[in-house]
Amino acid sequence: VSVRKRVVKIFRDVCLNQPSFNRIPDICSRLLRRIHDEESIRKLVLETFQQLWFSPIRNQQDVRQRVQTIIDVLVDAQKQNYTWLENLVKEFLQTNDKQSIDDKKKVREQRKDVLKAIQDIINELVESILKIESANDQVSSNKMVATFIALYALGKAKPEHVLPHVSTIVEYLNIKCTSYNDNIIVQYVAKILEFTVPLMKSASASIIYSLEGSLTKLLLVSGQLVIHSSIACLSAVIRLSKNTQLVKDVFIRYHSIVVQCQQKILEKPNEEFKGSAQLARSIYILGVLCKYFDVEKNEFDDLEIKH
């Protein structure tokens, strides 16, 4: 344990004193693997990342360097999972009722610093999106995915910091999905909007209408992850717009497809059914709709389903 603690301290000193060192992303990735280690090491790792990324930001170059490192670490950690940054932020913002008054005061001050750093990092991440987009290659594609994942993880902690950037973010809901990365981007845009939309109480009707159209359109062509995120986001939009008729229309559309497929199978039971992909998509969409919308509520009483 003492050896590992010493190594963590060496890594921390390198990260803090040489922030532009090209091995920093690799060092951060290695430190992250120790976050579930023995308590004293875990505490040291958390302190390192708080100092490295979530301490008060000195200047614009400082925030750019932090954002670049976060993106690079996310790209490096993609093969593992996307949740570590979200979990890291939770660690810094959680409170403990068992703490002493002095400790609670210290935690409150820490939260202020963390939330201010998050705001600055979110602003820079949005700037990064526009810069990365101009370079159309695989490296920039991976960085774009990492940027939206970072926006989601940090924005979830404080959605108000994402709100000023909604007009930029929402544009990526309509990108043409020609690769795996494109689908991940759309998925995370929907996830970001899901927690941002409830704050958009003064948004114009045209913006809400456009969002509804984009999200329902995604159901036609997307895979499971995007479909799930789109419907989850749609539920947030509908709570704002009260447009339950749209939900009814979508439900009826996909239920009708299921009924039509059933009829074709029953009519020609000995023939190979060629619409299995469409049937599977429709059943999945109906299932997720039922998860996010209570179709047994009074507002859905006039939902007419043909059997």
Backbone hydrogen bonds in HBPLUS format (Angstrom, degrees):
<---DONOR---> <-ACCEPTOR-->    atom                        ^
c    i                          cat <-CA-CA->   ^        H-A-AA   ^      H-
h    n   atom  resd res      DA  || num        DHA   H-A  angle D-A-AA Bond
n    s   type  num  typ     dist DA aas  dist angle  dist       angle   num
A0005-LYS N   A0001-VAL O   2.87 MM   4  6.13 158.0  1.91 154.2 160.7     1
A0006-ARG N   A0002-SER O   3.02 MM   4  6.18 150.7  2.11 138.2 145.8     2
A0007-VAL N   A0003-VAL O   2.96 MM   4  6.28 153.5  2.03 148.8 156.2     3
A0008-VAL N   A0004-ARG O   2.90 MM   4  6.16 161.9  1.93 151.7 156.4     4
A0009-LYS N   A0005-LYS O   2.98 MM   4  6.21 156.5  2.04 145.9 152.1     5
A0010-ILE N   A0006-ARG O   2.95 MM   4  6.23 151.1  2.04 144.9 152.8     6
A0011-PHE N   A0007-VAL O   2.87 MM   4  6.16 165.9  1.89 156.1 159.6     7
A0012-ARG N   A0008-VAL O   2.82 MM   4  6.03 155.7  1.88 147.5 155.0     8
A0013-ASP N   A0009-LYS O   2.97 MM   4  6.18 160.0  2.01 146.2 150.7     9
A0014-VAL N   A0010-ILE O   3.00 MM   4  6.29 155.7  2.06 150.4 157.2    10
A0015-CYS N   A0011-PHE O   2.93 MM   4  6.18 165.2  1.95 154.7 158.2    11
A0016-LEU N   A0012-ARG O   2.94 MM   4  6.14 161.1  1.98 154.6 159.4    12
A0017-ASN N   A0013-ASP O   2.93 MM   4  5.85 153.4  2.00 143.7 150.9    13
A0018-GLN N   A0014-VAL O   2.78 MM   4  5.45 145.4  1.90 145.4 152.5    14
A0021-PHE N   A0018-GLN O   2.99 MM   3  5.47 167.9  2.01 123.0 126.2    15
A0024-ILE N   A0021-PHE O   3.09 MM   3  5.71 166.4  2.11 125.3 127.0    16
A0027-ILE N   A0023-ARG O   2.93 MM   4  6.21 157.8  1.98 156.7 163.9    17
A0028-CYS N   A0024-ILE O   2.84 MM   4  6.09 163.3  1.87 161.4 165.4    18
A0029-SER N   A0025-PRO O   2.96 MM   4  6.18 155.9  2.02 145.3 151.9    19
A0030-ARG N   A0026-ASP O   3.03 MM   4  6.30 153.4  2.11 145.5 152.3    20
A0031-LEU N   A0027-ILE O   2.90 MM   4  6.21 152.9  1.97 149.1 157.2    21
A0032-LEU N   A0028-CYS O   2.91 MM   4  6.14 153.8  1.98 150.3 157.0    22
A0033-ARG N   A0030-ARG O   3.26 MM   3  5.37 132.9  2.49  96.2 107.9    23
A0034-ARG N   A0031-LEU O   2.93 MM   3  5.40 155.1  2.00 112.3 120.5    24
A0035-ILE N   A0032-LEU O   3.17 MM   3  5.30 165.1  2.19 111.9 113.3    25
A0037-ASP N   A0034-ARG O   3.09 MM   3  5.02 154.7  2.15 111.6 111.3    26
A0041-ILE N   A0038-GLU O   2.94 MM   3  5.51 124.4  2.26 118.1 132.0    27
A0042-ARG N   A0038-GLU O   2.90 MM   4  6.06 164.2  1.93 155.7 160.8    28
A0043-LYS N   A0039-GLU O   2.89 MM   4  6.05 160.5  1.93 151.2 155.8    29
A0044-LEU N   A0040-SER O   3.20 MM   4  6.31 150.2  2.29 133.1 140.6    30
A0045-VAL N   A0041-ILE O   2.88 MM   4  6.18 154.9  1.94 154.5 161.4    31
A0046-LEU N   A0042-ARG O   2.97 MM   4  6.22 164.2  1.99 153.5 157.4    32
A0047-GLU N   A0043-LYS O   2.99 MM   4  6.18 158.5  2.04 145.4 151.4    33
A0048-THR N   A0044-LEU O   2.98 MM   4  6.17 147.7  2.08 140.1 149.1    34
A0049-PHE N   A0045-VAL O   3.06 MM   4  6.44 158.8  2.11 154.1 157.8    35
A0050-GLN N   A0046-LEU O   2.93 MM   4  6.13 150.8  2.02 148.3 157.2    36
A0051-GLN N   A0047-GLU O   3.01 MM   4  6.18 162.2  2.04 147.4 151.5    37
A0052-LEU N   A0048-THR O   2.88 MM   4  6.00 152.2  1.96 144.4 153.4    38
A0053-TRP N   A0049-PHE O   2.90 MM   4  5.74 168.3  1.91 144.4 147.2    39
A0054-PHE N   A0050-GLN O   2.92 MM   4  4.71 129.1  2.18 115.4 130.7    40
A0062-ASP N   A0059-ASN O   3.14 MM   3  5.27 122.1  2.49  97.6 111.7    41
A0063-VAL N   A0059-ASN O   3.23 MM   4  6.68 156.5  2.29 151.7 156.9    42
A0064-ARG N   A0060-GLN O   3.00 MM   4  6.23 156.5  2.05 148.4 155.4    43
A0065-GLN N   A0061-GLN O   2.97 MM   4  6.14 156.6  2.03 145.7 151.6    44
A0066-ARG N   A0062-ASP O   3.05 MM   4  6.34 156.2  2.10 147.5 153.9    45
A0067-VAL N   A0063-VAL O   2.96 MM   4  6.14 164.8  1.98 150.0 154.0    46
A0068-GLN N   A0064-ARG O   2.93 MM   4  6.09 162.7  1.96 149.5 154.5    47
A0069-THR N   A0065-GLN O   3.03 MM   4  6.20 156.7  2.09 144.8 150.9    48
A0070-ILE N   A0066-ARG O   2.89 MM   4  6.16 164.3  1.92 154.3 158.6    49
A0071-ILE N   A0067-VAL O   2.93 MM   4  6.13 165.9  1.95 154.9 158.4    50
A0072-ASP N   A0068-GLN O   2.94 MM   4  6.11 162.6  1.97 146.4 151.7    51
A0073-VAL N   A0069-THR O   2.84 MM   4  6.04 157.5  1.89 153.7 159.8    52
A0074-LEU N   A0070-ILE O   2.94 MM   4  6.13 156.7  2.00 147.4 154.0    53
A0075-VAL N   A0071-ILE O   2.91 MM   4  6.18 156.5  1.96 151.5 158.0    54
A0076-ASP N   A0072-ASP O   2.95 MM   4  6.15 157.2  2.00 143.4 149.9    55
A0077-ALA N   A0073-VAL O   2.80 MM   4  5.96 141.2  1.95 143.6 154.9    56
A0078-GLN N   A0075-VAL O   3.44 MM   3  5.33 165.0  2.47 100.5 104.7    57
A0080-GLN N   A0077-ALA O   2.88 MM   3  5.38 148.8  1.97 114.7 124.6    58
A0087-ASN N   A0083-THR O   3.01 MM   4  6.25 162.2  2.04 159.4 164.8    59
A0088-LEU N   A0084-TRP O   2.87 MM   4  6.03 145.7  1.99 141.3 151.2    60
A0089-VAL N   A0085-LEU O   3.00 MM   4  6.28 161.0  2.04 152.9 156.3    61
A0090-LYS N   A0086-GLU O   3.09 MM   4  6.36 157.3  2.14 145.7 152.0    62
A0091-GLU N   A0087-ASN O   3.06 MM   4  6.32 150.4  2.15 142.6 149.8    63
A0092-PHE N   A0088-LEU O   3.26 MM   4  6.65 148.2  2.37 144.9 152.6    64
A0092-PHE N   A0089-VAL O   3.08 MM   3  5.22 119.8  2.46  97.6 112.0    65
A0093-LEU N   A0089-VAL O   3.08 MM   4  6.32 136.2  2.28 146.9 159.2    66
A0093-LEU N   A0090-LYS O   3.23 MM   3  5.19 132.2  2.47  94.6 107.2    67
A0094-GLN N   A0090-LYS O   2.97 MM   4  5.85 130.6  2.22 151.3 159.2    68
A0099-GLN N   A0096-ASN O   3.14 MM   3  5.70 167.6  2.15 118.0 121.2    69
A0104-LYS N   A0100-SER O   2.88 MM   4  6.14 157.3  1.93 153.4 159.9    70
A0105-LYS N   A0101-ILE O   2.99 MM   4  6.22 152.6  2.06 145.4 152.7    71
A0106-LYS N   A0102-ASP O   2.98 MM   4  6.23 154.7  2.05 144.5 151.4    72
A0107-VAL N   A0103-ASP O   2.86 MM   4  6.13 151.7  1.94 147.5 155.4    73
A0108-ARG N   A0104-LYS O   2.91 MM   4  6.16 152.9  1.98 145.8 152.8    74
A0109-GLU N   A0105-LYS O   3.11 MM   4  6.40 157.9  2.16 147.6 152.6    75
A0110-GLN N   A0106-LYS O   2.95 MM   4  6.19 152.2  2.03 141.9 150.4    76
A0111-ARG N   A0107-VAL O   2.79 MM   4  6.06 153.9  1.85 150.3 157.1    77
A0112-LYS N   A0108-ARG O   3.09 MM   4  6.39 154.4  2.16 145.1 151.1    78
A0113-ASP N   A0109-GLU O   3.13 MM   4  6.46 161.3  2.17 149.4 153.5    79
A0114-VAL N   A0110-GLN O   2.86 MM   4  6.12 162.0  1.89 154.2 159.7    80
A0115-LEU N   A0111-ARG O   2.83 MM   4  5.98 169.7  1.84 156.3 158.7    81
A0116-LYS N   A0112-LYS O   2.97 MM   4  6.11 154.6  2.03 146.5 153.6    82
A0117-ALA N   A0113-ASP O   2.93 MM   4  6.12 158.6  1.97 147.2 153.5    83
A0118-ILE N   A0114-VAL O   2.84 MM   4  6.08 153.2  1.91 148.3 156.6    84
A0119-GLN N   A0115-LEU O   3.00 MM   4  6.23 154.7  2.07 142.3 148.2    85
A0120-ASP N   A0116-LYS O   3.11 MM   4  6.42 163.5  2.14 151.2 154.5    86
A0121-ILE N   A0117-ALA O   2.87 MM   4  6.06 157.5  1.92 151.4 158.4    87
A0122-ILE N   A0118-ILE O   2.84 MM   4  6.01 159.4  1.88 153.0 158.2    88
A0123-ASN N   A0119-GLN O   3.09 MM   4  6.33 164.1  2.11 150.3 154.1    89
A0124-GLU N   A0120-ASP O   3.12 MM   4  6.35 155.8  2.18 143.3 149.6    90
A0125-LEU N   A0121-ILE O   2.79 MM   4  6.01 148.4  1.89 148.4 158.2    91
A0126-VAL N   A0122-ILE O   3.08 MM   4  6.36 156.5  2.14 154.0 158.1    92
A0127-GLU N   A0123-ASN O   3.26 MM   4  6.57 152.9  2.34 138.9 146.2    93
A0128-SER N   A0124-GLU O   2.86 MM   4  6.14 147.7  1.97 144.5 154.1    94
A0129-ILE N   A0125-LEU O   3.01 MM   4  6.37 142.4  2.16 145.0 154.2    95
A0131-LYS N   A0127-GLU O   3.31 MM   4  6.67 150.7  2.40 143.3 151.5    96
A0132-ILE N   A0128-SER O   2.77 MM   4  5.93 170.9  1.78 163.8 165.6    97
A0133-GLU N   A0129-ILE O   3.00 MM   4  6.05 155.8  2.06 147.9 154.4    98
A0135-ALA N   A0132-ILE O   3.09 MM   3  5.65 150.7  2.18 114.3 122.1    99
A0141-SER N   A0137-ASP O   2.94 MM   4  6.14 146.0  2.05 145.6 156.4   100
A0142-ASN N   A0138-GLN O   2.94 MM   4  6.23 156.4  2.00 151.6 155.8   101
A0143-LYS N   A0139-VAL O   3.02 MM   4  6.32 152.6  2.10 144.5 152.6   102
A0144-MET N   A0140-SER O   2.81 MM   4  6.01 144.6  1.93 142.5 152.2   103
A0145-VAL N   A0141-SER O   3.11 MM   4  6.42 157.2  2.16 147.3 152.1   104
A0146-ALA N   A0142-ASN O   3.05 MM   4  6.33 164.0  2.08 146.0 150.3   105
A0147-THR N   A0143-LYS O   2.86 MM   4  6.06 147.3  1.97 143.9 152.9   106
A0148-PHE N   A0144-MET O   3.13 MM   4  6.44 158.8  2.18 151.4 155.0   107
A0149-ILE N   A0145-VAL O   3.01 MM   4  6.27 154.0  2.07 151.6 159.6   108
A0150-ALA N   A0146-ALA O   2.92 MM   4  6.11 155.7  1.98 145.3 151.9   109
A0151-LEU N   A0147-THR O   2.92 MM   4  6.18 153.9  1.99 143.9 151.5   110
A0152-TYR N   A0148-PHE O   2.95 MM   4  6.14 153.0  2.02 142.4 149.1   111
A0153-ALA N   A0149-ILE O   2.94 MM   4  6.20 169.9  1.95 153.9 156.0   112
A0154-LEU N   A0150-ALA O   2.94 MM   4  6.02 166.7  1.96 154.4 157.8   113
A0155-GLY N   A0151-LEU O   2.76 MM   4  5.48 149.8  1.85 136.3 146.7   114
A0156-LYS N   A0152-TYR O   2.96 MM   4  5.85 150.4  2.05 145.1 150.9   115
A0157-ALA N   A0154-LEU O   3.18 MM   3  5.48 135.4  2.39 101.7 112.7   116
A0158-LYS N   A0155-GLY O   3.04 MM   3  5.16 129.3  2.31  98.4 111.8   117
A0161-HIS N   A0158-LYS O   3.00 MM   3  5.91 157.2  2.05 128.3 133.1   118
A0162-VAL N   A0159-PRO O   2.89 MM   3  5.29 147.7  2.00 111.2 121.2   119
A0163-LEU N   A0159-PRO O   3.23 MM   4  6.54 143.9  2.37 151.4 161.7   120
A0165-HIS N   A0162-VAL O   2.80 MM   3  5.53 155.4  1.86 129.3 137.6   121
A0166-VAL N   A0163-LEU O   3.25 MM   3  5.40 173.2  2.26 116.4 116.6   122
A0168-THR N   A0165-HIS O   3.05 MM   3  5.48 132.0  2.28 109.7 121.9   123
A0169-ILE N   A0165-HIS O   3.03 MM   4  6.30 167.5  2.04 159.1 162.9   124
A0170-VAL N   A0166-VAL O   2.83 MM   4  5.81 171.0  1.84 161.9 163.3   125
A0172-TYR N   A0169-ILE O   3.05 MM   3  5.82 151.7  2.13 121.6 128.0   126
A0173-LEU N   A0170-VAL O   3.04 MM   3  5.42 163.3  2.07 113.3 117.8   127
A0174-ASN N   A0171-GLU O   3.30 MM   3  5.96 162.9  2.33 112.4 117.0   128
A0183-ASN N   A0179-SER O   3.33 MM   4  6.69 155.5  2.39 146.5 151.8   129
A0184-ILE N   A0180-TYR O   3.08 MM   4  6.45 152.8  2.16 150.1 158.1   130
A0185-ILE N   A0181-ASN O   2.93 MM   4  6.21 156.1  1.99 152.2 158.5   131
A0186-VAL N   A0182-ASP O   3.04 MM   4  6.35 165.8  2.06 152.8 155.4   132
A0187-GLN N   A0183-ASN O   2.92 MM   4  6.08 159.0  1.97 146.5 152.9   133
A0188-TYR N   A0184-ILE O   2.99 MM   4  6.23 158.9  2.04 148.9 153.5   134
A0189-VAL N   A0185-ILE O   2.87 MM   4  6.12 147.9  1.97 150.7 160.8   135
A0190-ALA N   A0186-VAL O   3.02 MM   4  6.25 163.3  2.05 152.3 155.5   136
A0191-LYS N   A0187-GLN O   3.05 MM   4  6.34 150.1  2.14 139.8 148.6   137
A0192-ILE N   A0188-TYR O   2.85 MM   4  6.00 150.8  1.93 143.1 150.5   138
A0193-LEU N   A0189-VAL O   2.92 MM   4  6.17 162.9  1.95 151.7 156.3   139
A0194-GLU N   A0190-ALA O   2.92 MM   4  6.07 141.4  2.07 140.7 151.3   140
A0196-THR N   A0193-LEU O   3.08 MM   3  4.76 134.6  2.29  91.1 104.5   141
A0197-VAL N   A0193-LEU O   2.77 MM   4  5.54 169.5  1.78 154.8 154.6   142
A0199-LEU N   A0196-THR O   2.94 MM   3  5.67 154.0  2.01 123.2 131.1   143
A0200-MET N   A0197-VAL O   2.78 MM   3  5.10 163.0  1.80 120.5 126.6   144
A0203-ALA N   A0200-MET O   3.13 MM   3  5.25 165.2  2.15 110.8 113.4   145
A0208-ILE N   A0204-SER O   3.30 MM   4  6.68 163.8  2.33 152.9 156.4   146
A0209-TYR N   A0205-ALA O   2.85 MM   4  5.99 160.2  1.89 149.2 155.5   147
A0210-SER N   A0206-SER O   2.90 MM   4  5.98 155.1  1.97 140.6 147.5   148
A0211-LEU N   A0207-ILE O   2.95 MM   4  6.18 153.0  2.02 145.5 152.8   149
A0212-GLU N   A0208-ILE O   2.96 MM   4  6.25 161.4  2.00 152.0 156.3   150
A0213-GLY N   A0209-TYR O   3.03 MM   4  6.29 157.9  2.08 147.4 153.2   151
A0214-SER N   A0210-SER O   2.94 MM   4  6.18 160.9  1.98 150.5 155.5   152
A0215-LEU N   A0211-LEU O   2.98 MM   4  6.13 165.1  2.00 156.2 159.7   153
A0216-THR N   A0212-GLU O   3.09 MM   4  6.22 161.3  2.12 148.2 153.0   154
A0217-LYS N   A0213-GLY O   3.03 MM   4  6.07 147.6  2.13 142.2 151.3   155
A0218-LEU N   A0214-SER O   3.16 MM   4  6.38 143.9  2.29 140.9 149.3   156
A0219-LEU N   A0216-THR O   3.28 MM   3  5.44 140.1  2.44  98.4 108.6   157
A0220-LEU N   A0217-LYS O   3.09 MM   3  5.64 150.8  2.18 113.0 120.7   158
A0222-SER N   A0218-LEU O   3.05 MM   4  5.65 149.3  2.15 159.3 164.0   159
A0227-ILE N   A0223-GLY O   2.96 MM   4  6.11 162.7  1.99 158.7 164.4   160
A0228-HIS N   A0224-GLN O   2.89 MM   4  6.09 167.3  1.91 157.7 160.3   161
A0229-SER N   A0225-LEU O   3.09 MM   4  6.27 166.0  2.11 146.1 149.9   162
A0230-SER N   A0226-VAL O   2.80 MM   4  5.88 153.4  1.87 149.1 157.1   163
A0231-ILE N   A0227-ILE O   2.98 MM   4  6.19 161.7  2.01 155.2 158.6   164
A0232-ALA N   A0228-HIS O   3.01 MM   4  6.18 158.7  2.06 147.9 154.3   165
A0233-CYS N   A0229-SER O   2.93 MM   4  6.07 154.3  2.00 142.4 149.4   166
A0234-LEU N   A0230-SER O   2.77 MM   4  5.97 151.9  1.85 142.3 151.4   167
A0235-SER N   A0231-ILE O   2.94 MM   4  6.16 147.7  2.04 145.1 152.2   168
A0236-ALA N   A0233-CYS O   3.01 MM   3  5.20 122.5  2.35  99.8 114.2   169
A0237-VAL N   A0233-CYS O   3.02 MM   4  6.41 152.6  2.09 149.2 157.5   170
A0238-ILE N   A0234-LEU O   2.80 MM   4  6.04 162.9  1.83 157.2 161.1   171
A0239-ARG N   A0235-SER O   3.09 MM   4  6.21 148.5  2.19 137.7 145.6   172
A0240-LEU N   A0237-VAL O   2.98 MM   3  5.18 133.9  2.19  99.7 113.0   173
A0241-SER N   A0237-VAL O   2.85 MM   4  6.17 160.0  1.88 153.5 159.8   174
A0242-LYS N   A0238-ILE O   2.65 MM   4  5.12 150.1  1.73 142.8 148.3   175
A0244-THR N   A0242-LYS O   2.95 MM   2  5.68 135.4  2.15 103.8  91.0   176
A0246-LEU N   A0243-ASN O   3.21 MM   3  5.83 142.0  2.37 111.8 119.3   177
A0248-LYS N   A0244-THR O   3.04 MM   4  6.42 158.7  2.09 152.1 157.8   178
A0249-ASP N   A0245-GLN O   2.90 MM   4  6.16 159.9  1.94 150.5 155.7   179
A0250-VAL N   A0246-LEU O   2.95 MM   4  6.21 161.7  1.98 152.7 157.1   180
A0251-PHE N   A0247-VAL O   2.86 MM   4  6.03 164.1  1.88 152.3 157.2   181
A0252-ILE N   A0248-LYS O   2.85 MM   4  6.03 168.2  1.87 155.1 158.2   182
A0253-ARG N   A0249-ASP O   2.93 MM   4  6.06 157.2  1.98 145.0 151.8   183
A0254-TYR N   A0250-VAL O   3.16 MM   4  6.41 166.7  2.17 155.2 156.3   184
A0255-HIS N   A0251-PHE O   2.88 MM   4  5.97 149.5  1.98 148.7 158.5   185
A0256-SER N   A0252-ILE O   2.86 MM   4  5.90 153.5  1.93 146.7 153.0   186
A0257-ILE N   A0253-ARG O   3.29 MM   4  6.60 146.4  2.41 135.7 143.9   187
A0258-VAL N   A0254-TYR O   3.19 MM   4  6.44 156.1  2.25 140.5 145.8   188
A0259-VAL N   A0255-HIS O   2.98 MM   4  6.31 158.7  2.02 150.2 155.9   189
A0260-GLN N   A0256-SER O   2.87 MM   4  6.11 161.5  1.91 150.9 155.8   190
A0261-CYS N   A0257-ILE O   2.92 MM   4  6.13 160.3  1.96 150.5 155.8   191
A0262-GLN N   A0258-VAL O   2.93 MM   4  6.13 154.8  1.99 146.5 153.9   192
A0263-GLN N   A0259-VAL O   2.95 MM   4  6.24 154.9  2.01 149.1 155.7   193
A0264-LYS N   A0260-GLN O   3.03 MM   4  6.32 157.3  2.08 148.9 154.6   194
A0265-ILE N   A0261-CYS O   3.01 MM   4  6.26 158.3  2.06 150.3 155.8   195
A0266-LEU N   A0262-GLN O   2.97 MM   4  6.21 158.0  2.02 149.4 155.4   196
A0267-GLU N   A0263-GLN O   2.86 MM   4  6.01 149.5  1.95 147.0 155.6   197
A0268-LYS N   A0264-LYS O   3.10 MM   4  6.24 155.6  2.16 145.4 150.6   198
A0271-GLU N   A0268-LYS O   3.20 MM   3  5.57 159.7  2.24 111.6 117.8   199
A0279-LEU N   A0275-GLY O   2.93 MM   4  6.15 157.3  1.98 153.5 160.9   200
A0280-ALA N   A0276-SER O   2.85 MM   4  6.00 163.2  1.88 148.1 152.4   201
A0281-ARG N   A0277-ALA O   2.97 MM   4  6.16 160.7  2.01 147.2 152.6   202
A0282-SER N   A0278-GLN O   2.98 MM   4  6.15 162.6  2.01 146.7 151.4   203
A0283-ILE N   A0279-LEU O   2.95 MM   4  6.19 162.9  1.98 154.6 158.9   204
A0284-TYR N   A0280-ALA O   2.98 MM   4  6.11 160.3  2.01 147.4 153.2   205
A0285-ILE N   A0281-ARG O   2.90 MM   4  6.14 163.0  1.93 153.3 157.9   206
A0286-LEU N   A0282-SER O   2.98 MM   4  6.19 162.6  2.01 149.0 153.5   207
A0287-GLY N   A0283-ILE O   2.97 MM   4  6.20 154.1  2.04 146.1 153.3   208
A0288-VAL N   A0284-TYR O   2.98 MM   4  6.30 159.0  2.02 154.7 159.6   209
A0289-LEU N   A0285-ILE O   2.87 MM   4  6.07 156.5  1.92 151.1 158.4   210
A0290-CYS N   A0286-LEU O   3.01 MM   4  6.22 155.6  2.07 145.6 151.4   211
A0291-LYS N   A0287-GLY O   3.12 MM   4  6.39 132.8  2.35 134.0 146.9   212
A0291-LYS N   A0288-VAL O   3.06 MM   3  4.89 126.0  2.36  90.4 105.3   213
A0292-TYR N   A0288-VAL O   3.13 MM   4  6.46 150.6  2.22 150.5 156.1   214
A0293-PHE N   A0289-LEU O   2.76 MM   4  5.71 140.7  1.91 152.4 163.2   215
A0297-LYS N   A0294-ASP O   3.06 MM   3  5.73 165.9  2.08 122.9 125.1   216
A0300-PHE N   A0297-LYS O   3.02 MM   3  5.67 160.6  2.06 117.9 124.2   217
A0301-ASP N   A0298-ASN O   2.97 MM   3  5.12 162.2  2.00 118.1 117.7   218
A0303-LEU N   A0300-PHE O   3.03 MM   3  5.33 157.2  2.09 118.3 118.9   219
